[in-house]
Amino acid sequence: MATAMEMLSALKTCLSGLGSAFTGRDATAIGTDATFPVATLAIQRDDLVGEETEIEASNPYQLWTRHLMLEVVVDDAGDWDAALDAAWIAVRRLLATYPHSLKMGGATFFRAESGSNRSALQVPLSFDYELNLLI
Amino acid sequence: MSSQFDAIMARTGLPALRRAFGEPVAYSGSVDVATWAMFSRNPATVGQFGELIEARITAEIPLADVPDPQPGDTLMRGDVEYRVDQVSGDDGYMVTVVLRAV
């Protein structure tokens, strides 16, 4: 099993097929000349794998589930129904090729505001990773 | 019934605004008229987890020329065509519309 950062990096590479994919601070400074759709990955929290809510802190080998949010901004040219549907299909197609185990939830759609051609969708994702304190 | 302020605006205020900030535009839709407008660009954030700052364009148009603007009307500013997405208010002299380039 890979580390969290290895999993995140692979996920970013996988989503770059959509257009541009950003993590970290880069995700907070997307230029208006970016190639849309633009995907951003934001880490949200870690839970223990399985039903456990606590773990002995001295346990040197730990399994965690990292939760993150995928947000995709599209340039909808005034038709966000079609643009968001196409982006959601593309996201699912790309995630199907992700080489590690990945869980995904349903998508939430956000239409463009007045004066804007940019709509968005959000998809919660999670993956398990290992923390080996003996290394 | 018009007030003295209305008279001042018609005689002095609006012509001064037009001279200082006005640009010629062609308005079409609810009314077809060659008039003028004052444009503003305001930053707005798109996205909750990613963040993109984009400029939203609004225009103030003389209410006397465009008394009842409607979403879907169009406005030509030079070679650029805008669609009226929303009417966001008026002050009795100028009406403000939210524009989207098409």
gemmi code that builds the backbone of each chain (N, CA, C; Angstrom):
import gemmi

chains = {
    "A": [
        ("MET", (0.848, -1.195, 0.000), (0.000, 0.000, 0.000), (0.886, 1.250, 0.000)),
        ("ALA", (0.471, 2.247, -0.723), (1.293, 3.446, -0.894), (1.063, 4.441, 0.237)),
        ("THR", (1.906, 5.459, 0.293), (1.702, 6.542, 1.253), (0.624, 7.483, 0.725)),
        ("ALA", (0.154, 8.379, 1.610), (-0.904, 9.310, 1.224), (-0.470, 10.213, 0.075)),
        ("MET", (0.754, 10.696, 0.128), (1.211, 11.626, -0.905), (1.412, 10.924, -2.239)),
        ("GLU", (1.830, 9.654, -2.169), (1.945, 8.893, -3.427), (0.568, 8.696, -4.052)),
        ("MET", (-0.423, 8.412, -3.220), (-1.801, 8.224, -3.720), (-2.340, 9.531, -4.302)),
        ("LEU", (-2.092, 10.638, -3.602), (-2.589, 11.934, -4.070), (-1.933, 12.319, -5.397)),
        ("SER", (-0.636, 12.079, -5.486), (0.085, 12.414, -6.713), (-0.432, 11.593, -7.892)),
        ("ALA", (-0.684, 10.324, -7.651), (-1.218, 9.474, -8.722), (-2.611, 9.924, -9.139)),
        ("LEU", (-3.385, 10.371, -8.167), (-4.738, 10.842, -8.465), (-4.697, 12.127, -9.293)),
        ("LYS", (-3.777, 13.008, -8.941), (-3.610, 14.254, -9.703), (-3.205, 13.945, -11.142)),
        ("THR", (-2.273, 13.016, -11.302), (-1.848, 12.629, -12.651), (-3.016, 12.041, -13.431)),
        ("CYS", (-3.787, 11.213, -12.763), (-4.950, 10.587, -13.413), (-5.930, 11.652, -13.903)),
        ("LEU", (-6.184, 12.669, -13.084), (-7.182, 13.691, -13.428), (-6.652, 14.727, -14.417)),
        ("SER", (-5.350, 14.744, -14.636), (-4.806, 15.730, -15.576), (-5.310, 15.466, -16.990)),
        ("GLY", (-5.850, 14.281, -17.237), (-6.456, 13.999, -18.536), (-7.683, 14.843, -18.803)),
        ("LEU", (-8.207, 15.458, -17.748), (-9.408, 16.286, -17.882), (-9.076, 17.657, -18.467)),
        ("GLY", (-7.894, 18.157, -18.173), (-7.470, 19.497, -18.577), (-6.279, 19.852, -17.716)),
        ("SER", (-6.510, 20.641, -16.674), (-5.479, 20.902, -15.683), (-5.951, 20.334, -14.355)),
        ("ALA", (-4.995, 19.861, -13.540), (-5.330, 19.354, -12.208), (-4.389, 19.993, -11.202)),
        ("PHE", (-4.963, 20.501, -10.107), (-4.171, 21.216, -9.114), (-4.416, 20.642, -7.723)),
        ("THR", (-3.362, 20.718, -6.893), (-3.493, 20.409, -5.472), (-2.825, 21.545, -4.701)),
        ("GLY", (-3.070, 21.568, -3.393), (-2.382, 22.522, -2.524), (-2.654, 23.964, -2.904)),
        ("ARG", (-1.649, 24.817, -2.705), (-1.840, 26.245, -2.931), (-2.130, 26.571, -4.387)),
        ("ASP", (-1.600, 25.752, -5.297), (-1.878, 25.984, -6.719), (-3.382, 25.996, -6.993)),
        ("ALA", (-4.125, 25.226, -6.212), (-5.570, 25.138, -6.431), (-6.296, 26.421, -6.057)),
        ("THR", (-5.622, 27.277, -5.296), (-6.263, 28.528, -4.883), (-5.864, 29.695, -5.776)),
        ("ALA", (-5.181, 29.413, -6.851), (-4.735, 30.497, -7.737), (-4.834, 30.055, -9.186)),
        ("ILE", (-6.047, 29.677, -9.575), (-6.264, 29.233, -10.951), (-6.432, 30.466, -11.834)),
        ("GLY", (-5.701, 30.536, -12.901), (-5.807, 31.686, -13.800), (-7.030, 31.580, -14.694)),
        ("THR", (-7.557, 32.726, -15.084), (-8.745, 32.708, -15.956), (-8.402, 32.214, -17.354)),
        ("ASP", (-7.087, 32.130, -17.670), (-6.701, 31.615, -18.978), (-6.376, 30.124, -18.928)),
        ("ALA", (-6.711, 29.480, -17.802), (-6.476, 28.043, -17.676), (-7.307, 27.302, -18.719)),
        ("THR", (-6.863, 26.095, -19.027), (-7.628, 25.255, -19.942), (-8.714, 24.541, -19.147)),
        ("PHE", (-9.957, 24.863, -19.456), (-11.060, 24.254, -18.722), (-11.506, 22.973, -19.415)),
        ("PRO", (-11.989, 21.977, -18.676), (-12.243, 21.954, -17.233), (-10.950, 21.974, -16.417)),
        ("VAL", (-11.079, 22.472, -15.197), (-9.976, 22.482, -14.243), (-10.388, 21.637, -13.037)),
        ("ALA", (-9.518, 20.714, -12.657), (-9.803, 19.857, -11.500), (-8.924, 20.280, -10.329)),
        ("THR", (-9.499, 20.357, -9.147), (-8.709, 20.619, -7.947), (-9.017, 19.545, -6.909)),
        ("LEU", (-7.992, 19.167, -6.162), (-8.127, 18.159, -5.113), (-7.782, 18.800, -3.782)),
        ("ALA", (-8.724, 18.754, -2.842), (-8.500, 19.350, -1.519), (-8.640, 18.266, -0.464)),
        ("ILE", (-7.565, 18.063, 0.324), (-7.662, 17.071, 1.397), (-8.545, 17.646, 2.505)),
        ("GLN", (-9.344, 16.746, 3.155), (-10.290, 17.220, 4.155), (-10.054, 16.633, 5.535)),
        ("ARG", (-9.904, 15.283, 5.627), (-9.667, 14.695, 6.950), (-9.180, 13.267, 6.793)),
        ("ASP", (-8.660, 12.699, 7.869), (-8.262, 11.287, 7.924), (-9.106, 10.566, 8.970)),
        ("ASP", (-9.550, 9.352, 8.638), (-10.193, 8.450, 9.594), (-9.409, 7.150, 9.619)),
        ("LEU", (-9.530, 6.418, 10.718), (-8.922, 5.099, 10.757), (-9.654, 4.169, 9.799)),
        ("VAL", (-8.924, 3.258, 9.208), (-9.548, 2.258, 8.336), (-10.450, 1.354, 9.178)),
        ("GLY", (-11.606, 1.045, 8.648), (-12.516, 0.129, 9.330), (-13.403, 0.846, 10.330)),
        ("GLU", (-13.823, 0.093, 11.369), (-14.784, 0.612, 12.340), (-14.119, 1.351, 13.495)),
        ("GLU", (-12.807, 1.194, 13.625), (-12.115, 1.785, 14.764), (-12.180, 3.313, 14.724)),
        ("THR", (-12.334, 3.900, 15.908), (-12.295, 5.363, 15.990), (-11.033, 5.851, 16.684)),
        ("GLU", (-10.326, 4.917, 17.313), (-9.085, 5.279, 17.979), (-8.035, 4.210, 17.716)),
        ("ILE", (-6.783, 4.585, 17.869), (-5.686, 3.631, 17.685), (-4.632, 3.933, 18.748)),
        ("GLU", (-3.948, 2.899, 19.160), (-2.827, 3.106, 20.075), (-1.762, 3.938, 19.350)),
        ("ALA", (-1.436, 5.058, 19.923), (-0.534, 5.995, 19.234), (0.841, 5.407, 18.969)),
        ("SER", (1.220, 4.406, 19.797), (2.557, 3.822, 19.627), (2.584, 2.737, 18.550)),
        ("ASN", (1.425, 2.409, 17.997), (1.364, 1.399, 16.929), (2.210, 1.876, 15.746)),
        ("PRO", (3.241, 1.125, 15.387), (4.157, 1.621, 14.343), (3.607, 1.455, 12.924)),
        ("TYR", (2.606, 0.620, 12.798), (2.065, 0.400, 11.441), (0.569, 0.723, 11.467)),
        ("GLN", (0.197, 1.792, 10.802), (-1.176, 2.296, 10.896), (-1.800, 2.388, 9.513)),
        ("LEU", (-3.097, 2.098, 9.459), (-3.845, 2.210, 8.199), (-4.904, 3.294, 8.350)),
        ("TRP", (-4.889, 4.235, 7.476), (-5.796, 5.373, 7.535), (-6.566, 5.529, 6.228)),
        ("THR", (-7.720, 6.163, 6.345), (-8.487, 6.542, 5.151), (-8.438, 8.059, 5.017)),
        ("ARG", (-7.947, 8.518, 3.896), (-7.913, 9.979, 3.654), (-9.118, 10.375, 2.811)),
        ("HIS", (-9.824, 11.396, 3.286), (-10.981, 11.926, 2.561), (-10.584, 13.225, 1.870)),
        ("LEU", (-10.983, 13.362, 0.640), (-10.691, 14.601, -0.079), (-11.864, 14.957, -0.987)),
        ("MET", (-11.865, 16.177, -1.435), (-12.927, 16.648, -2.317), (-12.328, 16.991, -3.676)),
        ("LEU", (-12.935, 16.437, -4.685), (-12.581, 16.799, -6.060), (-13.580, 17.847, -6.535)),
        ("GLU", (-13.059, 18.956, -6.997), (-13.925, 19.984, -7.573), (-13.491, 20.218, -9.013)),
        ("VAL", (-14.456, 20.253, -9.900), (-14.168, 20.485, -11.318), (-14.935, 21.728, -11.765)),
        ("VAL", (-14.212, 22.704, -12.276), (-14.830, 23.924, -12.810), (-14.820, 23.821, -14.329)),
        ("VAL", (-15.968, 24.066, -14.938), (-16.081, 23.968, -16.393), (-16.466, 25.327, -16.972)),
        ("ASP", (-16.105, 25.531, -18.218), (-16.536, 26.718, -18.953), (-17.771, 26.272, -19.728)),
        ("ASP", (-18.952, 26.712, -19.279), (-20.182, 26.093, -19.788), (-20.803, 26.816, -20.978)),
        ("ALA", (-20.269, 27.976, -21.358), (-20.784, 28.728, -22.512), (-22.312, 28.884, -22.446)),
        ("GLY", (-22.827, 28.997, -21.247), (-24.255, 29.256, -21.097), (-25.115, 28.012, -20.990)),
        ("ASP", (-24.538, 26.823, -21.133), (-25.327, 25.588, -21.044), (-24.682, 24.671, -20.014)),
        ("TRP", (-24.962, 24.954, -18.748), (-24.278, 24.192, -17.704), (-24.793, 22.763, -17.589)),
        ("ASP", (-26.015, 22.511, -18.005), (-26.515, 21.128, -17.945), (-25.621, 20.202, -18.766)),
        ("ALA", (-25.382, 20.599, -20.006), (-24.572, 19.761, -20.901), (-23.113, 19.745, -20.463)),
        ("ALA", (-22.585, 20.902, -20.076), (-21.161, 20.988, -19.720), (-20.849, 20.182, -18.461)),
        ("LEU", (-21.724, 20.284, -17.458), (-21.481, 19.542, -16.221), (-21.676, 18.045, -16.423)),
        ("ASP", (-22.650, 17.677, -17.244), (-22.870, 16.259, -17.526), (-21.651, 15.672, -18.231)),
        ("ALA", (-21.118, 16.415, -19.209), (-19.935, 15.934, -19.934), (-18.737, 15.816, -18.998)),
        ("ALA", (-18.580, 16.797, -18.113), (-17.449, 16.759, -17.182), (-17.584, 15.597, -16.205)),
        ("TRP", (-18.776, 15.347, -15.737), (-19.016, 14.255, -14.773), (-18.733, 12.905, -15.422)),
        ("ILE", (-19.135, 12.757, -16.687), (-18.824, 11.518, -17.416), (-17.312, 11.371, -17.560)),
        ("ALA", (-16.639, 12.476, -17.914), (-15.184, 12.430, -18.095), (-14.481, 12.087, -16.784)),
        ("VAL", (-14.960, 12.647, -15.676), (-14.361, 12.349, -14.368), (-14.483, 10.859, -14.054)),
        ("ARG", (-15.670, 10.310, -14.245), (-15.866, 8.888, -13.938), (-15.022, 8.007, -14.850)),
        ("ARG", (-14.884, 8.430, -16.117), (-14.066, 7.654, -17.056), (-12.596, 7.653, -16.599)),
        ("LEU", (-12.112, 8.816, -16.166), (-10.715, 8.908, -15.727), (-10.486, 8.142, -14.424)),
        ("LEU", (-11.407, 8.299, -13.478), (-11.228, 7.626, -12.188), (-11.278, 6.115, -12.333)),
        ("ALA", (-11.969, 5.646, -13.360), (-12.018, 4.204, -13.599), (-10.649, 3.649, -13.973)),
        ("THR", (-9.758, 4.535, -14.424), (-8.412, 4.092, -14.809), (-7.393, 4.273, -13.681)),
        ("TYR", (-7.845, 4.803, -12.525), (-6.914, 5.056, -11.419), (-6.324, 3.720, -10.946)),
        ("PRO", (-5.003, 3.641, -10.840), (-4.370, 2.338, -10.612), (-4.432, 1.837, -9.174)),
        ("HIS", (-4.982, 2.620, -8.246), (-5.081, 2.174, -6.852), (-6.551, 2.120, -6.445)),
        ("SER", (-6.799, 1.535, -5.287), (-8.168, 1.474, -4.769), (-8.645, 2.883, -4.401)),
        ("LEU", (-9.853, 3.223, -4.849), (-10.375, 4.576, -4.625), (-11.882, 4.485, -4.462)),
        ("LYS", (-12.414, 5.195, -3.470), (-13.868, 5.256, -3.282), (-14.357, 6.638, -3.724)),
        ("MET", (-15.525, 6.670, -4.340), (-16.090, 7.949, -4.754), (-17.557, 8.025, -4.348)),
        ("GLY", (-18.006, 9.238, -4.023), (-19.407, 9.457, -3.704), (-20.118, 10.104, -4.884)),
        ("GLY", (-21.351, 10.536, -4.669), (-22.114, 11.186, -5.727), (-21.645, 12.609, -5.950)),
        ("ALA", (-22.004, 13.146, -7.112), (-21.583, 14.505, -7.472), (-22.636, 15.528, -7.050)),
        ("THR", (-22.166, 16.706, -6.666), (-23.031, 17.860, -6.415), (-22.713, 18.911, -7.471)),
        ("PHE", (-23.764, 19.479, -8.077), (-23.559, 20.415, -9.180), (-23.866, 21.849, -8.741)),
        ("PHE", (-23.077, 22.781, -9.262), (-23.266, 24.207, -8.956), (-23.329, 24.970, -10.277)),
        ("ARG", (-24.474, 25.547, -10.570), (-24.629, 26.280, -11.826), (-23.856, 27.596, -11.768)),
        ("ALA", (-23.620, 28.152, -12.942), (-22.911, 29.434, -13.013), (-23.770, 30.544, -12.430)),
        ("GLU", (-23.117, 31.540, -11.851), (-23.837, 32.713, -11.370), (-24.063, 33.677, -12.530)),
        ("SER", (-24.970, 34.617, -12.345), (-25.216, 35.621, -13.376), (-23.909, 36.324, -13.728)),
        ("GLY", (-23.674, 36.480, -15.023), (-22.467, 37.155, -15.468), (-21.271, 36.240, -15.612)),
        ("SER", (-21.460, 34.939, -15.354), (-20.338, 33.998, -15.417), (-20.687, 32.814, -16.308)),
        ("ASN", (-19.659, 32.254, -16.936), (-19.811, 31.030, -17.727), (-19.198, 29.831, -17.020)),
        ("ARG", (-18.920, 29.971, -15.738), (-18.190, 28.910, -15.046), (-19.099, 28.186, -14.061)),
        ("SER", (-19.278, 26.900, -14.310), (-20.060, 26.052, -13.411), (-19.116, 25.048, -12.754)),
        ("ALA", (-19.609, 24.364, -11.726), (-18.711, 23.461, -10.992), (-19.444, 22.216, -10.537)),
        ("LEU", (-18.686, 21.172, -10.316), (-19.214, 19.966, -9.671), (-18.214, 19.516, -8.624)),
        ("GLN", (-18.735, 18.884, -7.579), (-17.888, 18.383, -6.494), (-18.158, 16.904, -6.274)),
        ("VAL", (-17.098, 16.147, -6.071), (-17.202, 14.700, -5.845), (-16.331, 14.333, -4.644)),
        ("PRO", (-16.920, 13.762, -3.582), (-16.087, 13.310, -2.462), (-15.360, 12.011, -2.822)),
        ("LEU", (-14.064, 11.964, -2.505), (-13.239, 10.786, -2.783), (-12.558, 10.344, -1.488)),
        ("SER", (-12.168, 9.090, -1.431), (-11.359, 8.626, -0.292), (-10.506, 7.445, -0.721)),
        ("PHE", (-9.364, 7.333, -0.081), (-8.502, 6.178, -0.324), (-7.807, 5.794, 0.974)),
        ("ASP", (-7.451, 4.531, 1.062), (-6.710, 4.044, 2.226), (-5.211, 4.159, 1.966)),
        ("TYR", (-4.469, 4.459, 3.023), (-3.024, 4.512, 2.872), (-2.374, 4.005, 4.154)),
        ("GLU", (-1.094, 3.706, 4.049), (-0.390, 3.192, 5.224), (0.567, 4.218, 5.788)),
        ("LEU", (0.706, 4.160, 7.101), (1.724, 4.978, 7.772), (2.631, 4.012, 8.520)),
        ("ASN", (3.868, 3.854, 8.038), (4.827, 2.935, 8.645), (5.871, 3.746, 9.397)),
        ("LEU", (5.761, 3.748, 10.723), (6.670, 4.565, 11.541), (8.020, 3.901, 11.762)),
        ("LEU", (8.170, 2.673, 11.250), (9.463, 1.968, 11.397), (10.444, 2.365, 10.298)),
        ("ILE", (9.931, 3.015, 9.287), (10.819, 3.424, 8.171), (11.477, 4.751, 8.510)),
    ],
    "B": [
        ("MET", (-44.223, 63.143, -10.834), (-43.856, 64.552, -10.777), (-42.346, 64.657, -10.575)),
        ("SER", (-41.681, 65.369, -11.455), (-40.226, 65.425, -11.370), (-39.792, 66.518, -10.391)),
        ("SER", (-38.683, 66.255, -9.740), (-38.165, 67.183, -8.741), (-37.104, 68.083, -9.370)),
        ("GLN", (-36.628, 69.019, -8.570), (-35.549, 69.880, -9.045), (-34.275, 69.066, -9.261)),
        ("PHE", (-34.121, 68.035, -8.388), (-32.951, 67.165, -8.545), (-33.015, 66.421, -9.881)),
        ("ASP", (-34.237, 65.955, -10.242), (-34.393, 65.284, -11.546), (-33.950, 66.220, -12.672)),
        ("ALA", (-34.322, 67.474, -12.566), (-33.970, 68.441, -13.611), (-32.457, 68.638, -13.679)),
        ("ILE", (-31.823, 68.696, -12.513), (-30.363, 68.861, -12.474), (-29.678, 67.641, -13.091)),
        ("MET", (-30.188, 66.468, -12.737), (-29.595, 65.241, -13.295), (-29.742, 65.211, -14.812)),
        ("ALA", (-30.913, 65.562, -15.305), (-31.143, 65.511, -16.752), (-30.295, 66.544, -17.485)),
        ("ARG", (-30.163, 67.717, -16.879), (-29.487, 68.821, -17.567), (-27.963, 68.746, -17.410)),
        ("THR", (-27.516, 68.331, -16.237), (-26.087, 68.403, -15.927), (-25.476, 67.041, -15.562)),
        ("GLY", (-26.136, 66.305, -14.653), (-25.550, 65.087, -14.094), (-25.303, 64.008, -15.132)),
        ("LEU", (-26.362, 63.625, -15.826), (-26.210, 62.530, -16.797), (-25.281, 62.906, -17.952)),
        ("PRO", (-25.383, 64.120, -18.513), (-24.420, 64.482, -19.561), (-22.968, 64.457, -19.070)),
        ("ALA", (-22.765, 64.854, -17.802), (-21.398, 64.835, -17.260), (-20.904, 63.399, -17.107)),
        ("LEU", (-21.781, 62.511, -16.611), (-21.396, 61.099, -16.485), (-21.073, 60.511, -17.851)),
        ("ARG", (-21.889, 60.882, -18.835), (-21.657, 60.353, -20.180), (-20.311, 60.821, -20.730)),
        ("ARG", (-20.003, 62.109, -20.518), (-18.731, 62.640, -21.012), (-17.548, 61.958, -20.319)),
        ("ALA", (-17.675, 61.739, -19.019), (-16.538, 61.233, -18.241), (-16.366, 59.719, -18.364)),
        ("PHE", (-17.477, 58.983, -18.322), (-17.376, 57.521, -18.216), (-18.133, 56.763, -19.311)),
        ("GLY", (-18.920, 57.443, -20.110), (-19.814, 56.758, -21.045), (-19.101, 56.195, -22.262)),
        ("GLU", (-19.603, 55.057, -22.710), (-19.138, 54.453, -23.953), (-20.360, 54.197, -24.823)),
        ("PRO", (-20.254, 54.413, -26.135), (-21.403, 54.152, -27.006), (-21.696, 52.660, -27.092)),
        ("VAL", (-22.961, 52.305, -27.028), (-23.371, 50.898, -27.152), (-24.645, 50.826, -27.979)),
        ("ALA", (-24.876, 49.656, -28.527), (-26.138, 49.372, -29.220), (-26.896, 48.349, -28.393)),
        ("TYR", (-28.082, 48.723, -27.942), (-28.879, 47.846, -27.072), (-30.000, 47.226, -27.898)),
        ("SER", (-30.224, 45.931, -27.751), (-31.271, 45.249, -28.529), (-32.052, 44.302, -27.636)),
        ("GLY", (-33.312, 44.139, -27.980), (-34.150, 43.191, -27.241), (-35.448, 43.838, -26.824)),
        ("SER", (-35.558, 44.140, -25.532), (-36.777, 44.776, -25.033), (-36.992, 46.135, -25.686)),
        ("VAL", (-35.893, 46.757, -26.113), (-35.936, 47.996, -26.890), (-34.677, 48.013, -27.749)),
        ("ASP", (-34.796, 48.509, -28.958), (-33.621, 48.617, -29.827), (-33.211, 50.083, -29.894)),
        ("VAL", (-32.044, 50.378, -29.344), (-31.661, 51.784, -29.245), (-30.134, 51.921, -29.216)),
        ("ALA", (-29.642, 52.974, -29.859), (-28.228, 53.330, -29.725), (-28.126, 54.275, -28.534)),
        ("THR", (-27.365, 53.886, -27.531), (-27.301, 54.682, -26.311), (-25.867, 54.668, -25.776)),
        ("TRP", (-25.710, 54.852, -24.505), (-24.381, 54.809, -23.903), (-24.471, 54.048, -22.584)),
        ("ALA", (-23.316, 53.625, -22.098), (-23.281, 52.840, -20.860), (-21.973, 53.093, -20.135)),
        ("MET", (-22.018, 52.885, -18.827), (-20.811, 52.925, -17.991), (-20.539, 51.498, -17.513)),
        ("PHE", (-19.356, 50.981, -17.826), (-19.034, 49.589, -17.510), (-18.202, 49.485, -16.226)),
        ("SER", (-18.439, 48.400, -15.508), (-17.636, 48.088, -14.314), (-17.217, 46.630, -14.378)),
        ("ARG", (-16.016, 46.360, -13.880), (-15.542, 44.975, -13.749), (-15.293, 44.719, -12.264)),
        ("ASN", (-15.979, 43.708, -11.741), (-15.854, 43.400, -10.312), (-15.353, 41.965, -10.143)),
        ("PRO", (-14.379, 41.752, -9.261), (-13.865, 40.394, -9.073), (-14.859, 39.521, -8.314)),
        ("ALA", (-14.946, 38.258, -8.725), (-15.806, 37.293, -8.031), (-15.070, 35.961, -7.984)),
        ("THR", (-15.283, 35.212, -6.904), (-14.618, 33.921, -6.727), (-15.491, 32.808, -7.273)),
        ("VAL", (-14.887, 31.930, -8.044), (-15.571, 30.736, -8.555), (-14.925, 29.531, -7.901)),
        ("GLY", (-15.728, 28.624, -7.377), (-15.200, 27.407, -6.773), (-15.083, 27.534, -5.269)),
        ("GLN", (-15.248, 26.405, -4.593), (-15.193, 26.368, -3.139), (-13.879, 25.763, -2.655)),
        ("PHE", (-13.392, 24.755, -3.361), (-12.155, 24.076, -2.946), (-10.988, 24.498, -3.824)),
        ("GLY", (-11.237, 24.621, -5.128), (-10.302, 25.323, -5.984), (-10.739, 26.777, -5.948)),
        ("GLU", (-9.935, 27.664, -6.468), (-10.325, 29.065, -6.409), (-9.876, 29.784, -7.670)),
        ("LEU", (-10.850, 30.376, -8.330), (-10.603, 31.136, -9.543), (-11.255, 32.495, -9.360)),
        ("ILE", (-10.488, 33.548, -9.599), (-11.045, 34.893, -9.527), (-11.344, 35.347, -10.950)),
        ("GLU", (-12.581, 35.668, -11.216), (-12.919, 36.149, -12.550), (-13.634, 37.496, -12.438)),
        ("ALA", (-13.562, 38.265, -13.508), (-14.188, 39.586, -13.522), (-15.633, 39.453, -13.994)),
        ("ARG", (-16.556, 39.989, -13.213), (-17.956, 40.054, -13.635), (-18.214, 41.464, -14.133)),
        ("ILE", (-18.854, 41.560, -15.269), (-19.056, 42.857, -15.911), (-20.494, 43.326, -15.712)),
        ("THR", (-20.629, 44.548, -15.241), (-21.941, 45.181, -15.164), (-21.903, 46.467, -15.968)),
        ("ALA", (-23.083, 46.897, -16.395), (-23.187, 48.160, -17.127), (-24.350, 48.961, -16.574)),
        ("GLU", (-24.136, 50.259, -16.462), (-25.214, 51.173, -16.102), (-25.652, 51.892, -17.376)),
        ("ILE", (-26.959, 51.830, -17.634), (-27.520, 52.353, -18.878), (-28.599, 53.375, -18.519)),
        ("PRO", (-28.724, 54.449, -19.300), (-29.765, 55.441, -18.970), (-31.164, 54.824, -19.008)),
        ("LEU", (-31.874, 54.999, -17.913), (-33.228, 54.446, -17.806), (-34.153, 55.058, -18.856)),
        ("ALA", (-33.869, 56.289, -19.255), (-34.723, 56.943, -20.252), (-34.655, 56.225, -21.602)),
        ("ASP", (-33.480, 55.630, -21.894), (-33.316, 54.920, -23.172), (-33.751, 53.464, -23.076)),
        ("VAL", (-33.477, 52.847, -21.927), (-33.811, 51.426, -21.739), (-34.650, 51.317, -20.468)),
        ("PRO", (-35.959, 51.534, -20.573), (-36.783, 51.627, -19.360), (-37.090, 50.287, -18.698)),
        ("ASP", (-37.014, 49.190, -19.462), (-37.399, 47.901, -18.881), (-36.513, 46.785, -19.428)),
        ("PRO", (-35.230, 46.792, -19.087), (-34.331, 45.757, -19.619), (-34.743, 44.371, -19.138)),
        ("GLN", (-34.496, 43.374, -19.971), (-34.890, 42.004, -19.647), (-33.702, 41.061, -19.850)),
        ("PRO", (-33.610, 40.003, -19.021), (-32.598, 38.975, -19.279), (-32.756, 38.429, -20.696)),
        ("GLY", (-31.639, 38.296, -21.391), (-31.681, 37.839, -22.779), (-31.494, 38.968, -23.770)),
        ("ASP", (-31.708, 40.214, -23.334), (-31.398, 41.347, -24.204), (-29.897, 41.326, -24.513)),
        ("THR", (-29.512, 41.995, -25.591), (-28.091, 42.027, -25.929), (-27.584, 43.458, -25.993)),
        ("LEU", (-26.291, 43.585, -25.803), (-25.649, 44.895, -25.795), (-24.336, 44.762, -26.562)),
        ("MET", (-24.157, 45.586, -27.574), (-22.919, 45.577, -28.352), (-22.030, 46.717, -27.882)),
        ("ARG", (-20.818, 46.360, -27.489), (-19.809, 47.347, -27.075), (-18.646, 47.189, -28.052)),
        ("GLY", (-18.591, 48.020, -29.055), (-17.622, 47.805, -30.122), (-17.966, 46.513, -30.839)),
        ("ASP", (-16.972, 45.617, -30.924), (-17.206, 44.325, -31.586), (-17.663, 43.241, -30.617)),
        ("VAL", (-17.742, 43.562, -29.348), (-18.050, 42.539, -28.347), (-19.544, 42.551, -28.029)),
        ("GLU", (-20.138, 41.356, -28.089), (-21.556, 41.235, -27.773), (-21.720, 40.664, -26.375)),
        ("TYR", (-22.579, 41.288, -25.617), (-22.902, 40.809, -24.272), (-24.374, 40.446, -24.199)),
        ("ARG", (-24.651, 39.471, -23.353), (-26.030, 39.109, -23.054), (-26.363, 39.641, -21.668)),
        ("VAL", (-27.555, 40.204, -21.521), (-28.014, 40.631, -20.198), (-28.454, 39.383, -19.432)),
        ("ASP", (-27.720, 39.064, -18.360), (-28.072, 37.895, -17.542), (-29.083, 38.264, -16.466)),
        ("GLN", (-28.980, 39.473, -15.935), (-29.849, 39.862, -14.826), (-29.890, 41.388, -14.717)),
        ("VAL", (-30.993, 41.884, -14.217), (-31.109, 43.309, -13.926), (-30.914, 43.452, -12.425)),
        ("SER", (-29.883, 44.186, -12.029), (-29.561, 44.187, -10.601), (-30.007, 45.445, -9.868)),
        ("GLY", (-30.610, 46.393, -10.568), (-31.146, 47.542, -9.849), (-31.164, 48.800, -10.693)),
        ("ASP", (-31.866, 49.805, -10.197), (-31.805, 51.120, -10.842), (-31.971, 52.197, -9.787)),
        ("ASP", (-31.418, 53.373, -10.085), (-31.482, 54.481, -9.128), (-32.436, 55.573, -9.601)),
        ("GLY", (-33.249, 55.247, -10.591), (-34.180, 56.225, -11.130), (-33.635, 56.967, -12.334)),
        ("TYR", (-32.328, 56.859, -12.536), (-31.683, 57.534, -13.678), (-30.923, 56.532, -14.549)),
        ("MET", (-30.231, 55.621, -13.887), (-29.452, 54.596, -14.590), (-29.922, 53.219, -14.101)),
        ("VAL", (-30.002, 52.278, -15.032), (-30.339, 50.909, -14.654), (-29.077, 50.062, -14.798)),
        ("THR", (-28.864, 49.174, -13.817), (-27.661, 48.339, -13.814), (-28.011, 46.927, -14.258)),
        ("VAL", (-27.249, 46.424, -15.246), (-27.470, 45.065, -15.739), (-26.178, 44.266, -15.597)),
        ("VAL", (-26.337, 42.966, -15.287), (-25.204, 42.049, -15.209), (-25.024, 41.422, -16.582)),
        ("LEU", (-23.811, 41.516, -17.115), (-23.554, 41.093, -18.491), (-22.672, 39.854, -18.543)),
        ("ARG", (-22.859, 39.111, -19.626), (-21.989, 37.951, -19.899), (-21.615, 37.996, -21.369)),
        ("ALA", (-20.315, 37.909, -21.650), (-19.872, 37.925, -23.046), (-20.358, 36.663, -23.751)),
        ("VAL", (-20.857, 36.822, -24.975), (-21.324, 35.644, -25.729), (-20.509, 35.487, -27.005)),
    ],
}
model = gemmi.Model(1)
for chain_id, residues in chains.items():
    chain = gemmi.Chain(chain_id)
    for i, (resn, *xyz) in enumerate(residues, 1):
        res = gemmi.Residue()
        res.name, res.seqid = resn, gemmi.SeqId(i, " ")
        for name, pos in zip(("N", "CA", "C"), xyz):
            atom = gemmi.Atom()
            atom.name, atom.element = name, gemmi.Element(name[0])
            atom.pos, atom.b_iso = gemmi.Position(*pos), 0.0
            res.add_atom(atom)
        chain.add_residue(res)
    model.add_chain(chain)
structure = gemmi.Structure()
structure.add_model(model)
structure.setup_entities()
